[in-house]
Amino acid sequence: MHGMGSWRKYLEYKLRFGGSGYSLEYYLPLVRAAAPHADVIVFGHTHFPEIVRQDGQLIINPGSASLGRRLGWKPTFVLLTVSADGQVNAAIRELG
């Protein structure tokens, strides 16, 4: 999913945080509410790479393979692995 849920949520976020930066605490409830029964949620919008486990859910933002360069970040992606017993793990990887 993209991450904001709606234009209204996007505008609320901009009014609340403005240019003060990124807040994962704002995004977590949005993405978790959109997929409450999912084991793994992949979201974007912020292009900020991170992996969080919360209440049994694996929540992933892979970053950006292209936009990061414009922001001075290294381009990234996420590698997901699923074991034979169904365990899902994720690792952020940088593109060279």
MOPAC internal coordinates of N, CA, C and O (Angstrom, degrees):
PM7 1SCF
backbone

  N    0.0000 0     0.00 0     0.00 0    0    0    0
  C    1.4446 1     0.00 0     0.00 0    1    0    0
  C    1.5170 1   108.56 1     0.00 0    2    1    0
  O    1.2310 1   121.26 1   -19.44 1    3    2    1
  N    1.2917 1   115.19 1   160.56 1    3    2    1
  C    1.4660 1   119.02 1  -177.00 1    5    3    2
  C    1.5253 1   111.43 1   -72.71 1    6    5    3
  O    1.2310 1   119.24 1   136.98 1    7    6    5
  N    1.3033 1   119.05 1   -43.02 1    7    6    5
  C    1.4503 1   119.64 1   173.54 1    9    7    6
  C    1.5111 1   116.73 1   130.83 1   10    9    7
  O    1.2310 1   119.02 1   147.21 1   11   10    9
  N    1.3130 1   119.48 1   -32.79 1   11   10    9
  C    1.4568 1   120.00 1  -176.27 1   13   11   10
  C    1.5279 1   112.80 1   -89.96 1   14   13   11
  O    1.2310 1   119.91 1   151.35 1   15   14   13
  N    1.3010 1   117.78 1   -28.65 1   15   14   13
  C    1.4536 1   120.68 1   178.40 1   17   15   14
  C    1.5153 1   114.35 1    90.14 1   18   17   15
  O    1.2310 1   119.95 1   140.35 1   19   18   17
  N    1.3333 1   117.69 1   -39.65 1   19   18   17
  C    1.4621 1   120.35 1  -179.39 1   21   19   18
  C    1.5307 1   109.23 1  -166.21 1   22   21   19
  O    1.2310 1   120.98 1   -15.02 1   23   22   21
  N    1.3295 1   115.74 1   164.98 1   23   22   21
  C    1.4676 1   120.35 1   175.45 1   25   23   22
  C    1.5216 1   110.63 1   -62.79 1   26   25   23
  O    1.2310 1   120.63 1   144.09 1   27   26   25
  N    1.3247 1   116.40 1   -35.91 1   27   26   25
  C    1.4658 1   120.14 1   179.05 1   29   27   26
  C    1.5192 1   110.49 1   -60.15 1   30   29   27
  O    1.2310 1   120.45 1   133.25 1   31   30   29
  N    1.3281 1   116.75 1   -46.75 1   31   30   29
  C    1.4632 1   120.92 1   178.94 1   33   31   30
  C    1.5284 1   110.79 1   -63.58 1   34   33   31
  O    1.2310 1   120.58 1   142.71 1   35   34   33
  N    1.3257 1   116.49 1   -37.29 1   35   34   33
  C    1.4600 1   120.66 1   178.50 1   37   35   34
  C    1.5318 1   110.01 1   -62.60 1   38   37   35
  O    1.2310 1   120.38 1   133.93 1   39   38   37
  N    1.3288 1   116.87 1   -46.07 1   39   38   37
  C    1.4642 1   120.51 1   179.59 1   41   39   38
  C    1.5271 1   111.78 1   -66.20 1   42   41   39
  O    1.2310 1   120.29 1   141.02 1   43   42   41
  N    1.3337 1   117.04 1   -38.98 1   43   42   41
  C    1.4642 1   120.32 1   176.09 1   45   43   42
  C    1.5321 1   110.38 1   -59.03 1   46   45   43
  O    1.2310 1   121.17 1   136.09 1   47   46   45
  N    1.3339 1   115.37 1   -43.91 1   47   46   45
  C    1.4659 1   120.61 1  -179.78 1   49   47   46
  C    1.5284 1   110.70 1   -61.86 1   50   49   47
  O    1.2310 1   120.56 1   133.56 1   51   50   49
  N    1.3302 1   116.54 1   -46.44 1   51   50   49
  C    1.4612 1   120.55 1  -179.08 1   53   51   50
  C    1.5268 1   111.11 1   -63.68 1   54   53   51
  O    1.2310 1   120.06 1   140.48 1   55   54   53
  N    1.3228 1   117.50 1   -39.52 1   55   54   53
  C    1.4586 1   120.27 1   178.66 1   57   55   54
  C    1.5269 1   111.38 1   -68.55 1   58   57   55
  O    1.2310 1   121.00 1   142.99 1   59   58   57
  N    1.3182 1   115.70 1   -37.01 1   59   58   57
  C    1.4668 1   119.67 1  -177.39 1   61   59   58
  C    1.5200 1   112.67 1   -75.16 1   62   61   59
  O    1.2310 1   120.65 1   136.05 1   63   62   61
  N    1.3447 1   116.37 1   -43.95 1   63   62   61
  C    1.4567 1   119.86 1  -173.79 1   65   63   62
  C    1.5273 1   113.17 1  -108.06 1   66   65   63
  O    1.2310 1   120.22 1   161.81 1   67   66   65
  N    1.3350 1   117.19 1   -18.19 1   67   66   65
  C    1.4659 1   120.69 1   179.13 1   69   67   66
  C    1.5042 1   112.06 1    50.05 1   70   69   67
  O    1.2310 1   120.50 1    48.17 1   71   70   69
  N    1.2872 1   116.64 1  -131.83 1   71   70   69
  C    1.4583 1   121.43 1   179.20 1   73   71   70
  C    1.5088 1   113.04 1   -93.68 1   74   73   71
  O    1.2310 1   120.06 1  -164.61 1   75   74   73
  N    1.3348 1   117.48 1    15.39 1   75   74   73
  C    1.4616 1   120.43 1  -175.14 1   77   75   74
  C    1.5157 1   113.42 1   -78.36 1   78   77   75
  O    1.2310 1   119.98 1  -179.01 1   79   78   77
  N    1.3064 1   117.64 1     0.99 1   79   78   77
  C    1.4596 1   118.96 1   175.68 1   81   79   78
  C    1.5100 1   114.42 1   113.55 1   82   81   79
  O    1.2310 1   121.99 1    16.32 1   83   82   81
  N    1.2916 1   113.80 1  -163.68 1   83   82   81
  C    1.4483 1   124.34 1  -170.71 1   85   83   82
  C    1.5248 1   110.45 1  -101.81 1   86   85   83
  O    1.2310 1   120.22 1   -38.10 1   87   86   85
  N    1.3187 1   117.19 1   141.90 1   87   86   85
  C    1.4587 1   121.78 1   178.11 1   89   87   86
  C    1.5279 1   109.87 1  -132.86 1   90   89   87
  O    1.2310 1   120.46 1   -75.62 1   91   90   89
  N    1.3262 1   116.72 1   104.38 1   91   90   89
  C    1.4653 1   120.59 1   177.09 1   93   91   90
  C    1.5239 1   110.69 1   -59.71 1   94   93   91
  O    1.2310 1   120.05 1   146.44 1   95   94   93
  N    1.3124 1   117.51 1   -33.56 1   95   94   93
  C    1.4614 1   121.37 1  -179.05 1   97   95   94
  C    1.5239 1   111.85 1   -60.81 1   98   97   95
  O    1.2310 1   120.28 1   153.11 1   99   98   97
  N    1.3200 1   117.06 1   -26.89 1   99   98   97
  C    1.4615 1   120.55 1   176.16 1  101   99   98
  C    1.5303 1   110.59 1   -74.24 1  102  101   99
  O    1.2310 1   120.00 1   139.26 1  103  102  101
  N    1.3191 1   117.60 1   -40.74 1  103  102  101
  C    1.4608 1   122.26 1  -175.31 1  105  103  102
  C    1.5220 1   114.10 1   -75.66 1  106  105  103
  O    1.2310 1   119.97 1   143.81 1  107  106  105
  N    1.3159 1   117.67 1   -36.19 1  107  106  105
  C    1.4674 1   119.91 1  -174.99 1  109  107  106
  C    1.5222 1   113.46 1   -53.78 1  110  109  107
  O    1.2310 1   118.56 1   129.83 1  111  110  109
  N    1.3148 1   120.35 1   -50.17 1  111  110  109
  C    1.4667 1   118.60 1   179.54 1  113  111  110
  C    1.5302 1   112.81 1   -62.76 1  114  113  111
  O    1.2310 1   120.04 1   145.98 1  115  114  113
  N    1.3216 1   117.53 1   -34.02 1  115  114  113
  C    1.4671 1   120.35 1  -179.85 1  117  115  114
  C    1.5169 1   111.74 1   -65.92 1  118  117  115
  O    1.2310 1   120.36 1   130.44 1  119  118  117
  N    1.3201 1   116.92 1   -49.56 1  119  118  117
  C    1.4655 1   119.38 1  -176.95 1  121  119  118
  C    1.5217 1   111.24 1   -72.10 1  122  121  119
  O    1.2310 1   120.26 1   145.29 1  123  122  121
  N    1.3228 1   117.10 1   -34.71 1  123  122  121
  C    1.4654 1   119.69 1   178.83 1  125  123  122
  C    1.5223 1   111.13 1   -69.83 1  126  125  123
  O    1.2310 1   119.61 1   143.30 1  127  126  125
  N    1.3197 1   118.35 1   -36.70 1  127  126  125
  C    1.4684 1   121.26 1   178.06 1  129  127  126
  C    1.5244 1   111.17 1   -68.09 1  130  129  127
  O    1.2310 1   120.18 1   148.18 1  131  130  129
  N    1.3227 1   117.26 1   -31.82 1  131  130  129
  C    1.4645 1   120.76 1  -179.73 1  133  131  130
  C    1.5267 1   112.08 1   -73.15 1  134  133  131
  O    1.2310 1   120.18 1   156.62 1  135  134  133
  N    1.3254 1   117.26 1   -23.38 1  135  134  133
  C    1.4663 1   120.77 1  -178.95 1  137  135  134
  C    1.5257 1   109.43 1  -143.37 1  138  137  135
  O    1.2310 1   120.03 1  -114.70 1  139  138  137
  N    1.3379 1   117.54 1    65.30 1  139  138  137
  C    1.4676 1   120.21 1  -171.95 1  141  139  138
  C    1.5234 1   115.23 1   -65.06 1  142  141  139
  O    1.2310 1   119.84 1   157.29 1  143  142  141
  N    1.3209 1   117.91 1   -22.71 1  143  142  141
  C    1.4572 1   120.13 1  -177.25 1  145  143  142
  C    1.5209 1   113.11 1  -105.32 1  146  145  143
  O    1.2310 1   120.36 1  -175.60 1  147  146  145
  N    1.3199 1   116.92 1     4.40 1  147  146  145
  C    1.4631 1   120.73 1  -178.83 1  149  147  146
  C    1.5280 1   110.62 1   -75.39 1  150  149  147
  O    1.2310 1   120.89 1   -36.49 1  151  150  149
  N    1.3106 1   115.91 1   143.51 1  151  150  149
  C    1.4615 1   120.80 1   173.82 1  153  151  150
  C    1.5230 1   110.67 1   -80.62 1  154  153  151
  O    1.2310 1   121.09 1   146.44 1  155  154  153
  N    1.3456 1   115.52 1   -33.56 1  155  154  153
  C    1.4641 1   121.87 1  -177.99 1  157  155  154
  C    1.5253 1   108.67 1  -131.59 1  158  157  155
  O    1.2310 1   120.55 1   -48.49 1  159  158  157
  N    1.3280 1   116.56 1   131.51 1  159  158  157
  C    1.4610 1   121.96 1   175.90 1  161  159  158
  C    1.5234 1   107.56 1  -123.72 1  162  161  159
  O    1.2310 1   120.98 1   -52.59 1  163  162  161
  N    1.3280 1   115.74 1   127.41 1  163  162  161
  C    1.4601 1   121.21 1   175.42 1  165  163  162
  C    1.5198 1   106.60 1  -113.89 1  166  165  163
  O    1.2310 1   120.85 1   -55.66 1  167  166  165
  N    1.3410 1   115.99 1   124.34 1  167  166  165
  C    1.4544 1   119.50 1  -179.91 1  169  167  166
  C    1.5215 1   109.79 1  -133.24 1  170  169  167
  O    1.2310 1   121.21 1   -13.09 1  171  170  169
  N    1.3094 1   115.29 1   166.91 1  171  170  169
  C    1.4575 1   120.16 1  -179.17 1  173  171  170
  C    1.5067 1   111.02 1  -133.19 1  174  173  171
  O    1.2310 1   121.02 1    51.83 1  175  174  173
  N    1.2712 1   115.66 1  -128.17 1  175  174  173
  C    1.4592 1   126.87 1   179.88 1  177  175  174
  C    1.5203 1   112.43 1    76.92 1  178  177  175
  O    1.2310 1   119.16 1   130.96 1  179  178  177
  N    1.3290 1   119.22 1   -49.04 1  179  178  177
  C    1.4628 1   120.54 1  -174.85 1  181  179  178
  C    1.5261 1   112.53 1   -86.10 1  182  181  179
  O    1.2310 1   120.21 1   158.15 1  183  182  181
  N    1.3226 1   117.20 1   -21.85 1  183  182  181
  C    1.4598 1   123.26 1  -176.38 1  185  183  182
  C    1.5268 1   111.67 1    63.20 1  186  185  183
  O    1.2310 1   120.48 1  -162.71 1  187  186  185
  N    1.3313 1   116.68 1    17.29 1  187  186  185
  C    1.4592 1   121.80 1   179.76 1  189  187  186
  C    1.5276 1   108.32 1   -98.75 1  190  189  187
  O    1.2310 1   119.60 1   -68.31 1  191  190  189
  N    1.3346 1   118.37 1   111.69 1  191  190  189
  C    1.4704 1   120.02 1  -174.41 1  193  191  190
  C    1.5251 1   112.83 1   -71.42 1  194  193  191
  O    1.2310 1   121.27 1   -49.51 1  195  194  193
  N    1.3284 1   115.18 1   130.49 1  195  194  193
  C    1.4550 1   119.63 1   174.74 1  197  195  194
  C    1.5221 1   111.32 1  -165.14 1  198  197  195
  O    1.2310 1   122.11 1   -21.13 1  199  198  197
  N    1.3146 1   113.56 1   158.87 1  199  198  197
  C    1.4600 1   121.83 1   178.73 1  201  199  198
  C    1.5290 1   107.07 1  -132.60 1  202  201  199
  O    1.2310 1   121.03 1   -53.02 1  203  202  201
  N    1.3334 1   115.63 1   126.98 1  203  202  201
  C    1.4616 1   121.26 1  -178.03 1  205  203  202
  C    1.5194 1   108.27 1  -132.98 1  206  205  203
  O    1.2310 1   120.59 1   -41.90 1  207  206  205
  N    1.3170 1   116.47 1   138.10 1  207  206  205
  C    1.4651 1   121.31 1   169.28 1  209  207  206
  C    1.5235 1   106.74 1  -109.19 1  210  209  207
  O    1.2310 1   121.59 1   -51.96 1  211  210  209
  N    1.3491 1   114.56 1   128.04 1  211  210  209
  C    1.4568 1   119.04 1   179.91 1  213  211  210
  C    1.5169 1   108.89 1  -144.50 1  214  213  211
  O    1.2310 1   121.02 1   -58.38 1  215  214  213
  N    1.3184 1   115.65 1   121.62 1  215  214  213
  C    1.4691 1   122.16 1   177.63 1  217  215  214
  C    1.5291 1   112.21 1    50.41 1  218  217  215
  O    1.2310 1   120.58 1  -136.33 1  219  218  217
  N    1.3151 1   116.50 1    43.67 1  219  218  217
  C    1.4529 1   121.43 1   176.45 1  221  219  218
  C    1.5214 1   115.45 1    84.74 1  222  221  219
  O    1.2310 1   119.73 1   176.32 1  223  222  221
  N    1.3102 1   118.12 1    -3.68 1  223  222  221
  C    1.4720 1   120.99 1   177.95 1  225  223  222
  C    1.5264 1   109.70 1  -101.47 1  226  225  223
  O    1.2310 1   121.55 1   -39.37 1  227  226  225
  N    1.3211 1   114.64 1   140.63 1  227  226  225
  C    1.4579 1   122.32 1   173.37 1  229  227  226
  C    1.5193 1   106.51 1   -98.43 1  230  229  227
  O    1.2310 1   120.29 1   -63.16 1  231  230  229
  N    1.3266 1   117.05 1   116.84 1  231  230  229
  C    1.4606 1   122.32 1  -174.70 1  233  231  230
  C    1.5249 1   107.79 1  -115.65 1  234  233  231
  O    1.2310 1   121.28 1   -56.02 1  235  234  233
  N    1.3365 1   115.17 1   123.98 1  235  234  233
  C    1.4626 1   120.69 1  -169.05 1  237  235  234
  C    1.5143 1   111.55 1  -129.40 1  238  237  235
  O    1.2310 1   120.92 1   -44.72 1  239  238  237
  N    1.3127 1   115.84 1   135.28 1  239  238  237
  C    1.4592 1   121.99 1   166.24 1  241  239  238
  C    1.5263 1   105.17 1  -119.95 1  242  241  239
  O    1.2310 1   119.64 1   -65.63 1  243  242  241
  N    1.3322 1   118.28 1   114.37 1  243  242  241
  C    1.4654 1   120.22 1  -175.79 1  245  243  242
  C    1.5195 1   114.53 1   -73.66 1  246  245  243
  O    1.2310 1   119.88 1   173.66 1  247  246  245
  N    1.3256 1   117.83 1    -6.34 1  247  246  245
  C    1.4620 1   119.62 1  -175.70 1  249  247  246
  C    1.5144 1   109.47 1    85.28 1  250  249  247
  O    1.2310 1   120.83 1    42.08 1  251  250  249
  N    1.3069 1   116.02 1  -137.92 1  251  250  249
  C    1.4618 1   120.39 1   179.94 1  253  251  250
  C    1.5197 1   109.84 1  -148.72 1  254  253  251
  O    1.2310 1   121.44 1   -46.17 1  255  254  253
  N    1.3120 1   114.84 1   133.83 1  255  254  253
  C    1.4660 1   119.85 1   177.20 1  257  255  254
  C    1.5208 1   111.62 1   -78.32 1  258  257  255
  O    1.2310 1   120.13 1   164.94 1  259  258  257
  N    1.3343 1   117.36 1   -15.06 1  259  258  257
  C    1.4661 1   118.73 1  -178.14 1  261  259  258
  C    1.5203 1   113.65 1  -130.75 1  262  261  259
  O    1.2310 1   119.57 1   136.62 1  263  262  261
  N    1.3203 1   118.44 1   -43.38 1  263  262  261
  C    1.4601 1   121.30 1  -174.75 1  265  263  262
  C    1.5254 1   112.29 1   -64.04 1  266  265  263
  O    1.2310 1   120.44 1   147.33 1  267  266  265
  N    1.3159 1   116.76 1   -32.67 1  267  266  265
  C    1.4564 1   119.97 1  -178.01 1  269  267  266
  C    1.5141 1   113.41 1   -53.47 1  270  269  267
  O    1.2310 1   120.31 1   141.66 1  271  270  269
  N    1.3038 1   117.01 1   -38.34 1  271  270  269
  C    1.4655 1   119.97 1  -179.63 1  273  271  270
  C    1.5208 1   111.16 1   -59.53 1  274  273  271
  O    1.2310 1   120.23 1   140.25 1  275  274  273
  N    1.3218 1   117.17 1   -39.75 1  275  274  273
  C    1.4647 1   120.55 1  -179.79 1  277  275  274
  C    1.5123 1   111.39 1   -67.24 1  278  277  275
  O    1.2310 1   120.01 1   151.83 1  279  278  277
  N    1.3187 1   117.58 1   -28.17 1  279  278  277
  C    1.4600 1   121.61 1  -178.95 1  281  279  278
  C    1.5272 1   112.28 1   -92.27 1  282  281  279
  O    1.2310 1   120.55 1  -178.37 1  283  282  281
  N    1.3282 1   116.56 1     1.63 1  283  282  281
  C    1.4491 1   120.36 1  -178.84 1  285  283  282
  C    1.5167 1   113.98 1    85.65 1  286  285  283
  O    1.2310 1   120.15 1  -169.41 1  287  286  285
  N    1.3419 1   117.32 1    10.59 1  287  286  285
  C    1.4600 1   121.44 1   178.87 1  289  287  286
  C    1.5202 1   108.53 1   -99.56 1  290  289  287
  O    1.2310 1   121.00 1   -16.81 1  291  290  289
  N    1.2969 1   115.70 1   163.19 1  291  290  289
  C    1.4597 1   120.18 1   172.94 1  293  291  290
  C    1.5223 1   108.22 1   -79.69 1  294  293  291
  O    1.2310 1   119.85 1   -39.82 1  295  294  293
  N    1.3344 1   117.88 1   140.18 1  295  294  293
  C    1.4624 1   119.93 1   177.16 1  297  295  294
  C    1.5314 1   110.63 1   -67.14 1  298  297  295
  O    1.2310 1   121.06 1   -39.85 1  299  298  297
  N    1.3302 1   115.58 1   140.15 1  299  298  297
  C    1.4621 1   120.09 1  -175.73 1  301  299  298
  C    1.5251 1   111.92 1  -135.70 1  302  301  299
  O    1.2310 1   122.05 1   -15.27 1  303  302  301
  N    1.3376 1   113.68 1   164.73 1  303  302  301
  C    1.4561 1   123.22 1   170.94 1  305  303  302
  C    1.5179 1   106.64 1  -148.64 1  306  305  303
  O    1.2310 1   119.90 1    -7.84 1  307  306  305
  N    1.3339 1   117.80 1   172.16 1  307  306  305
  C    1.4594 1   121.20 1   178.40 1  309  307  306
  C    1.5222 1   109.18 1  -117.72 1  310  309  307
  O    1.2310 1   121.46 1   -43.85 1  311  310  309
  N    1.3151 1   114.81 1   136.15 1  311  310  309
  C    1.4567 1   122.27 1   175.00 1  313  311  310
  C    1.5229 1   107.53 1  -103.84 1  314  313  311
  O    1.2310 1   120.78 1   -63.19 1  315  314  313
  N    1.3342 1   116.12 1   116.81 1  315  314  313
  C    1.4680 1   121.65 1   177.49 1  317  315  314
  C    1.5205 1   109.37 1   -97.76 1  318  317  315
  O    1.2310 1   120.54 1   -43.23 1  319  318  317
  N    1.3121 1   116.57 1   136.77 1  319  318  317
  C    1.4571 1   120.89 1   174.27 1  321  319  318
  C    1.5255 1   108.24 1  -125.96 1  322  321  319
  O    1.2310 1   121.24 1   -41.22 1  323  322  321
  N    1.3101 1   115.24 1   138.78 1  323  322  321
  C    1.4608 1   121.68 1   178.25 1  325  323  322
  C    1.5188 1   107.05 1  -120.64 1  326  325  323
  O    1.2310 1   120.50 1   -59.63 1  327  326  325
  N    1.3210 1   116.64 1   120.37 1  327  326  325
  C    1.4619 1   120.85 1  -179.31 1  329  327  326
  C    1.5290 1   109.91 1   -78.76 1  330  329  327
  O    1.2310 1   121.02 1   -10.75 1  331  330  329
  N    1.3047 1   115.66 1   169.25 1  331  330  329
  C    1.4633 1   121.44 1  -179.13 1  333  331  330
  C    1.5288 1   111.88 1   -60.17 1  334  333  331
  O    1.2310 1   120.43 1   150.94 1  335  334  333
  N    1.3325 1   116.79 1   -29.06 1  335  334  333
  C    1.4676 1   119.27 1   179.95 1  337  335  334
  C    1.5311 1   112.77 1   -90.31 1  338  337  335
  O    1.2310 1   120.25 1  -171.98 1  339  338  337
  N    1.3457 1   117.13 1     8.02 1  339  338  337
  C    1.4540 1   121.31 1   174.21 1  341  339  338
  C    1.5222 1   115.63 1    92.25 1  342  341  339
  O    1.2310 1   119.69 1  -178.51 1  343  342  341
  N    1.3208 1   118.19 1     1.49 1  343  342  341
  C    1.4598 1   120.87 1   177.28 1  345  343  342
  C    1.5315 1   109.92 1   -70.72 1  346  345  343
  O    1.2310 1   120.89 1   -48.57 1  347  346  345
  N    1.3244 1   115.91 1   131.43 1  347  346  345
  C    1.4648 1   120.96 1  -179.54 1  349  347  346
  C    1.5218 1   108.51 1  -108.62 1  350  349  347
  O    1.2310 1   121.26 1   -49.86 1  351  350  349
  N    1.3194 1   115.19 1   130.14 1  351  350  349
  C    1.4599 1   121.07 1   175.91 1  353  351  350
  C    1.5163 1   108.60 1  -127.05 1  354  353  351
  O    1.2310 1   121.22 1   -23.37 1  355  354  353
  N    1.3093 1   115.28 1   156.63 1  355  354  353
  C    1.4583 1   120.75 1  -178.57 1  357  355  354
  C    1.5205 1   109.62 1  -136.92 1  358  357  355
  O    1.2310 1   121.21 1   -31.59 1  359  358  357
  N    1.3253 1   115.30 1   148.41 1  359  358  357
  C    1.4597 1   121.05 1   176.76 1  361  359  358
  C    1.5249 1   108.28 1  -141.38 1  362  361  359
  O    1.2310 1   121.00 1   -45.64 1  363  362  361
  N    1.3158 1   115.69 1   134.36 1  363  362  361
  C    1.4652 1   120.88 1   176.32 1  365  363  362
  C    1.5204 1   107.57 1   -81.69 1  366  365  363
  O    1.2310 1   121.07 1   -47.68 1  367  366  365
  N    1.3041 1   115.56 1   132.32 1  367  366  365
  C    1.4635 1   122.13 1   179.77 1  369  367  366
  C    1.5238 1   108.65 1  -122.64 1  370  369  367
  O    1.2310 1   121.10 1   -37.62 1  371  370  369
  N    1.3276 1   115.51 1   142.38 1  371  370  369
  C    1.4535 1   120.68 1   175.68 1  373  371  370
  C    1.5139 1   109.62 1   -93.63 1  374  373  371
  O    1.2310 1   121.44 1   -37.81 1  375  374  373
  N    1.3306 1   114.85 1   142.19 1  375  374  373
  C    1.4602 1   119.74 1   174.03 1  377  375  374
  C    1.5168 1   108.34 1   -84.02 1  378  377  375
  O    1.2310 1   120.70 1   -43.18 1  379  378  377
  N    1.3134 1   116.27 1   136.82 1  379  378  377
  C    1.4674 1   120.30 1  -179.61 1  381  379  378
  C    1.4940 1   112.78 1   -84.10 1  382  381  379
  O    1.2310 1   120.10 1   180.00 1  383  382  381

